[in-house]
Amino acid sequence: MSSNTILPRSFYERDTLCVAKDLLGKVLKFADYYGVINEVEAYIGQDDPACHAARGCTPRTAVMFGAAGVSYVYLIYGMYHCLNIVTEREGFPSAVLIRGIELEKPMRLSLDGPGKLCKKLNITKNNNQIDLTQSNYFCVYDTTARPEYMTTPRIGIKVGTDKLWRFKSM
């Protein structure tokens, strides 16, 4: 399934669109769950109106201004958690939203949608600001997989819908 090599910080310190595309086919590990990432969206900087950091650094978004490779978990609609991974350089707020995985262990299950993914894996705000480059419990493993993907506008947002920053494995 994977090489059990955790992606290093340098993987995440690159252009967010490159990181987003390159996360497809990688293996997300959380506790005893392992799944292949198959859908992501990019959110890039304060000029992206759909990015949480568009209004600046707040207690909620401070993690996005920090080190790459760190989890940014937040609650939407008062009931769904969403998992993002911070990208690029410190001080430049950007992240990749993990929208879907093909769960492989402990069972095979397609988890499409960031809320469904976090609910099944039990990822909550308690898992915010975890350094995914240093954790064996919560990390992303490298693979040699380079799946073909389609590019579309991001979904579930009202602004910034013109950006083709959603990538989904085919």
Secondary structure by P-SEA (a helix, b strand, c coil): cccccccccccccccaaaaaaaaccbbbbcccbbbbbccccccccccccccccccccccccccccccccbbbbbcccccbbbbbbbbccccbbbbbbbccccccccbbbbbccaaaaaaaaccccccccccccccccbbbbbcccccccccccccccccccccccccccc
